[in-house]
Structure formats: structure tokens, C-alpha cells
């Protein structure tokens, strides 16, 4: 059973349909399921019944399997992983049984993402000590997340040769190893050059653009912890995290008239519906667009 899971993960990676983080998530979710059915004496995917699936989903939801109660989103992700795995088993491994074919997850209300106002971002950036390497680097990474909207995983994976200073763009490798081009402004370019000349040059053997004081690539976890601590230091009454800056980037662009599809391209979203979530955060802009564009409103102003 484990071999089929290994083959599934390899299949995802070869087809470019999942990033390393996503594939790792699939592996954890499905390994949990395999351990559950093995514990029930089942050693064949063909023998898994709908009753077993419902028992698994019940014990997963109430926290019996994970040792703590999980959120609706985590539950839904686990079951979606299992559905994808069984589709693979049916298509590739020759398994005829699919006990999840009629299983439906409860619809989860999508939570509006956290955002920071421009003033909050300014307050956050002003909390860094720019006189030392660590403070300068962390300030630059924070501003870059807000200025480009890239994911924290994309930030830590940036290489020096991903920066094109003449064109003022960076090459970003996103989810599913998909490449996209993201522009940056002159202020970011100047800070990046200063970082390269005054600090980064001390670690010539490293390939990552942003490195630790020991010349090692930084982790997403470090940046998450750093932002949280800096937000507290700055006195912000909001949980500052990398995705909040990404959301703030998108909201700022939409508030200032950017086209939704342009924002979709910059964020690297496959589906426009994902980007549309940000429009709920800008009701004033939506009203303004309707007031300016609707023909009946124009008539009433005459």
C-alpha cells in the first residue's frame, strides 16, 4: 500500500501538478489514512468500503485520529487528498473500487484574508533596525513581500540570478513549479543592490538571495516568526504574517484601479475565483466603479 502512495507522489511531481509542499501534504494525509485502514486489518485498497470511509471521516473530524480536533479546512483538505489518491488508483494503478465516489465534503465558508492598511505597513517597516545586517535584510524581505505579493515560499527560494535589475523584474517559481515574472519598483532595486554589496557579498558560495548570518538559506518558518514578532514590537493589533502582506498587496492594487486579471497574473493564481476573493475587501472601490461606469447613474447626474 505504501508503494502505491510513493508512486502517487512521484506521479504528481512528474506531471507538475503539485509543488513540493503540496506533495508533502498529500503524503502526510494519505499516510494517516493507510495507518487507519491497516489498523482495521485492511491491506488492499479494493477492500475499503464506504462504511470505512465514513468511520475514518468521523474519527478524523472529532480528533480521535490526530489527537486533537481539527478545523473544517484541515478536514476538507484531508478528504480531498484521499479523493485525489483514489482517482489516481483508478486511473493508473488499476484499482476498480472507489469508496469516495459519492462522499461529499461540507462546503466551507471562505474566510476573508487578513490585510494591513498602508499606514500599518509603514509602521511595521519602521520597526526594523536598518543599521545592522539582520535588521536591513528582514526589512527588505518584509517590504518585498508587500511590494510584489509573492508567497513566502517563493521569497526564500529566490536566487541571485532570478533578479533582472535592468528590467526591474524577478523570475518567480510558484506552485507546481510554474514560472512567472513579477515587476518591482526602484526603491526595492536600490535596497537589493545595497544588500548585495554590503551584506550578501560576504556569502559568495550561497545561491539563495536572502541568507542567514551564517550564509544558509532562510526558511519560511523563520520569516513567519520574524513578522509576528515585529508586528508585536510595532504595536500592531493584527497578526502579521506573510500571507497578510500578500493579501495587502492585492488589495492595494485593486483599490487603485488595477484590473483583476492583472492581479491574478501577478499573484500566480490559476483560477480567477481565487483572486476575486480580494474584491470583497474593497467595497468602496466597487461602488466607485459602478457609480462611474453605469449608464443609468450617468443619466441621473445630468
C-alpha positions as CSV (number, residue, x, y, z in Angstrom):
1,X,0.0,0.0,0.0
2,X,2.9,2.3,0.8
3,X,4.3,1.7,-2.7
4,X,1.2,3.0,-4.3
5,X,1.4,6.1,-2.2
6,X,5.1,6.6,-3.2
7,X,4.1,6.2,-6.9
8,X,1.3,8.7,-6.5
9,X,3.7,11.4,-5.1
10,X,6.1,10.7,-7.9
11,X,3.3,11.0,-10.4
12,X,2.3,14.4,-9.0
13,X,5.8,15.7,-9.2
14,X,6.5,14.4,-12.7
15,X,3.3,16.0,-14.0
16,X,4.0,19.3,-12.4
17,X,0.6,19.2,-10.7
18,X,1.8,19.8,-7.2
19,X,4.6,21.7,-5.5
20,X,6.9,20.0,-3.0
21,X,4.9,21.4,-0.1
22,X,1.6,20.3,-1.6
23,X,3.0,16.8,-2.4
24,X,4.3,16.6,1.2
25,X,0.8,17.4,2.4
26,X,-0.7,14.7,0.3
27,X,1.8,12.2,1.7
28,X,1.0,13.1,5.3
29,X,-2.8,13.0,4.7
30,X,-2.8,9.7,2.9
31,X,-0.2,8.0,5.2
32,X,-2.7,8.8,8.1
33,X,-5.4,7.0,6.1
34,X,-3.2,4.0,5.4
35,X,-2.4,3.6,9.0
36,X,-6.1,3.8,9.9
37,X,-7.2,1.0,7.5
38,X,-4.2,-1.1,8.3
39,X,-5.2,-0.9,12.0
40,X,-8.6,-2.2,10.8
41,X,-7.0,-5.2,9.2
42,X,-7.4,-3.9,5.6
43,X,-4.3,-4.4,3.4
44,X,-5.9,-3.8,0.0
45,X,-7.4,-0.6,-1.5
46,X,-10.1,-2.8,-3.2
47,X,-11.4,-3.8,0.2
48,X,-12.0,-0.3,1.6
49,X,-15.8,0.2,1.9
50,X,-17.9,3.4,2.1
51,X,-18.6,2.5,5.7
52,X,-14.8,2.5,6.4
53,X,-14.6,5.9,4.7
54,X,-17.4,7.4,6.9
55,X,-15.9,5.9,10.0
56,X,-12.5,7.4,9.1
57,X,-14.0,10.8,8.3
58,X,-15.9,10.7,11.7
59,X,-12.8,9.9,13.7
60,X,-10.7,12.4,11.7
61,X,-13.2,15.2,12.3
62,X,-13.6,14.6,16.0
63,X,-9.8,14.5,16.6
64,X,-9.5,10.8,17.5
65,X,-7.0,10.2,14.7
66,X,-5.0,13.4,15.0
67,X,-5.1,13.5,18.9
68,X,-6.7,16.9,18.6
69,X,-9.8,18.4,17.0
70,X,-9.1,19.7,13.5
71,X,-10.6,22.7,11.7
72,X,-13.1,22.3,8.9
73,X,-10.5,23.4,6.4
74,X,-8.0,20.8,7.5
75,X,-10.7,18.1,7.4
76,X,-11.7,19.1,3.9
77,X,-8.1,19.1,2.8
78,X,-7.5,15.6,4.1
79,X,-10.6,14.2,2.4
80,X,-9.7,16.0,-0.9
81,X,-6.2,14.4,-0.7
82,X,-7.9,11.0,-0.3
83,X,-10.2,11.6,-3.3
84,X,-7.3,12.6,-5.5
85,X,-5.4,9.5,-4.4
86,X,-8.3,7.2,-5.3
87,X,-8.7,8.9,-8.7
88,X,-5.0,8.1,-9.2
89,X,-5.5,4.5,-8.1
90,X,-8.4,4.1,-10.5
91,X,-6.6,5.7,-13.5
92,X,-3.1,4.4,-13.0
93,X,-2.9,1.5,-10.6
94,X,-5.8,-0.4,-12.0
95,X,-7.9,-0.3,-8.7
96,X,-11.6,-0.6,-9.6
97,X,-13.0,0.3,-6.2
98,X,-13.6,4.0,-5.3
99,X,-15.4,4.3,-1.9
100,X,-15.2,8.1,-2.1
101,X,-17.1,8.5,-5.3
102,X,-20.3,9.6,-3.5
103,X,-18.6,11.2,-0.5
104,X,-19.2,14.9,-0.3
105,X,-17.4,17.4,1.9
106,X,-19.4,20.0,3.7
107,X,-19.0,23.3,2.0
108,X,-16.6,25.6,3.9
109,X,-17.2,29.3,4.0
110,X,-14.1,31.0,2.8
111,X,-12.6,33.4,5.3
112,X,-11.7,36.8,4.1
113,X,-7.9,37.2,4.3
114,X,-6.2,39.4,6.8
115,X,-4.9,42.7,5.4
116,X,-2.8,45.6,6.6
117,X,-3.5,49.2,5.7
118,X,-0.8,51.3,4.1
119,X,-0.2,53.1,7.4
120,X,0.1,49.7,9.2
121,X,2.7,48.6,6.7
122,X,4.6,51.8,7.2
123,X,4.5,51.3,11.0
124,X,5.7,47.7,10.5
125,X,8.6,48.7,8.3
126,X,9.7,51.5,10.7
127,X,10.1,48.9,13.4
128,X,13.3,47.4,11.9
129,X,16.8,48.5,12.8
130,X,18.4,49.3,9.5
131,X,21.9,49.8,11.0
132,X,22.6,46.1,11.2
133,X,22.7,43.2,8.6
134,X,19.8,41.3,10.2
135,X,17.5,44.3,10.5
136,X,18.3,45.5,7.0
137,X,17.7,42.1,5.5
138,X,14.4,41.5,7.4
139,X,13.2,44.9,6.5
140,X,13.9,44.3,2.8
141,X,12.2,40.8,2.8
142,X,9.1,42.4,4.5
143,X,8.9,45.2,2.0
144,X,9.4,42.8,-0.8
145,X,6.5,40.6,0.3
146,X,4.3,43.7,0.3
147,X,5.7,45.2,-2.9
148,X,5.5,42.1,-5.1
149,X,2.8,39.9,-3.5
150,X,4.9,36.8,-3.8
151,X,4.4,33.8,-1.4
152,X,6.8,33.3,1.5
153,X,8.0,30.0,-0.1
154,X,8.8,31.9,-3.3
155,X,10.7,34.5,-1.4
156,X,13.0,32.1,0.3
157,X,13.6,30.2,-2.9
158,X,14.7,33.3,-4.8
159,X,18.2,33.1,-6.3
160,X,20.6,35.9,-7.2
161,X,20.1,35.2,-10.9
162,X,16.3,35.5,-10.5
163,X,16.8,39.3,-10.3
164,X,16.9,41.3,-13.5
165,X,17.7,44.8,-12.3
166,X,17.8,46.4,-15.8
167,X,14.3,45.3,-16.5
168,X,13.2,45.7,-12.8
169,X,11.6,42.2,-12.7
170,X,12.1,39.0,-10.7
171,X,11.6,35.4,-12.0
172,X,9.5,33.5,-9.5
173,X,8.9,29.8,-9.4
174,X,5.5,29.2,-7.9
175,X,3.2,26.4,-7.1
176,X,3.5,23.4,-9.3
177,X,6.9,24.7,-10.4
178,X,5.2,27.3,-12.6
179,X,7.3,30.3,-13.6
180,X,6.0,33.9,-13.7
181,X,7.5,37.3,-13.9
182,X,6.8,39.9,-11.2
183,X,7.9,43.6,-11.5
184,X,9.4,45.6,-8.7
185,X,9.9,49.3,-8.2
186,X,13.1,51.4,-8.0
187,X,13.1,51.5,-4.2
188,X,13.3,47.7,-4.0
189,X,16.0,47.7,-6.6
190,X,18.1,50.2,-4.6
191,X,17.7,48.2,-1.4
192,X,18.5,44.9,-3.1
193,X,21.7,46.3,-4.6
194,X,22.7,47.7,-1.2
195,X,22.1,44.3,0.4
196,X,24.1,42.6,-2.3
197,X,27.0,45.0,-2.0
198,X,27.2,45.5,1.8
199,X,26.0,42.2,3.3
200,X,25.2,39.4,0.7
201,X,28.7,39.7,-0.8
202,X,30.1,38.0,2.4
203,X,28.4,34.7,1.4
204,X,29.6,34.3,-2.1
205,X,29.2,30.5,-2.1
206,X,25.5,30.6,-1.3
207,X,22.9,30.5,-4.1
208,X,19.9,31.9,-2.3
209,X,19.4,35.6,-2.5
210,X,18.4,36.0,1.2
211,X,20.7,34.2,3.6
212,X,21.2,33.8,7.3
213,X,24.1,35.4,9.2
214,X,25.8,32.0,8.6
215,X,25.3,32.1,4.9
216,X,22.5,29.5,4.9
217,X,19.1,29.8,3.0
218,X,16.4,31.1,5.2
219,X,13.2,29.2,5.9
220,X,9.6,30.2,5.6
221,X,9.2,29.4,9.3
222,X,11.8,32.0,10.2
223,X,10.1,34.7,8.2
224,X,6.7,33.9,9.8
225,X,8.2,34.1,13.3
226,X,10.1,37.3,12.4
227,X,7.0,39.0,11.0
228,X,4.9,38.1,14.0
229,X,7.5,39.3,16.5
230,X,8.0,42.6,14.5
231,X,4.3,43.2,14.4
232,X,4.1,42.9,18.1
233,X,7.1,45.2,18.5
234,X,5.4,47.7,16.3
235,X,2.3,47.7,18.4
236,X,0.0,46.5,15.6
237,X,-3.3,45.0,16.7
238,X,-3.2,42.4,13.9
239,X,-1.5,39.1,13.4
240,X,1.2,40.0,10.9
241,X,2.1,37.0,8.7
242,X,3.4,36.6,5.1
243,X,0.0,36.0,3.6
244,X,-1.4,39.1,5.2
245,X,1.2,41.1,3.2
246,X,0.4,39.2,0.0
247,X,-3.3,40.0,0.6
248,X,-2.5,43.6,1.3
249,X,-0.6,43.8,-2.0
250,X,-3.6,42.5,-4.0
251,X,-6.0,44.8,-2.1
252,X,-3.8,47.9,-2.6
253,X,-3.6,47.2,-6.4
254,X,-7.4,46.7,-6.7
255,X,-8.1,49.8,-4.6
256,X,-6.1,51.8,-7.0
257,X,-7.8,50.5,-10.1
258,X,-5.7,47.5,-11.2
259,X,-7.5,45.0,-13.4
260,X,-8.5,41.8,-11.7
261,X,-6.8,39.6,-14.3
262,X,-3.6,41.5,-14.0
263,X,-3.6,40.9,-10.2
264,X,-4.3,37.2,-10.9
265,X,-1.2,37.0,-13.1
266,X,0.9,38.8,-10.5
267,X,-0.2,36.5,-7.7
268,X,0.2,33.4,-9.8
269,X,-3.4,32.2,-9.3
270,X,-4.6,29.5,-11.6
271,X,-8.3,30.5,-11.1
272,X,-9.7,34.0,-11.2
273,X,-12.2,32.9,-8.5
274,X,-9.3,32.8,-6.1
275,X,-8.3,36.4,-6.9
276,X,-11.9,37.5,-6.8
277,X,-11.9,36.9,-3.0
278,X,-10.0,40.1,-2.7
279,X,-12.8,42.1,-4.2
280,X,-14.8,41.6,-1.1
281,X,-12.2,43.7,0.7
282,X,-12.7,46.7,-1.4
283,X,-16.5,47.7,-1.3
284,X,-15.7,51.4,-1.7
285,X,-13.9,50.7,-5.0
286,X,-16.7,48.5,-6.3
287,X,-19.2,51.3,-5.5
288,X,-17.0,53.8,-7.2
289,X,-16.7,51.7,-10.4
290,X,-20.5,51.3,-10.6
291,X,-21.1,55.0,-10.0
292,X,-18.7,55.9,-12.7
293,X,-19.5,53.3,-15.2
294,X,-23.2,52.5,-15.0
295,X,-25.1,54.3,-17.8
296,X,-28.2,55.0,-15.7
297,X,-26.2,56.6,-13.0
298,X,-24.6,58.9,-15.6
299,X,-28.0,59.9,-16.8
300,X,-29.2,60.7,-13.3
301,X,-26.2,63.1,-12.8
302,X,-27.3,65.3,-15.8
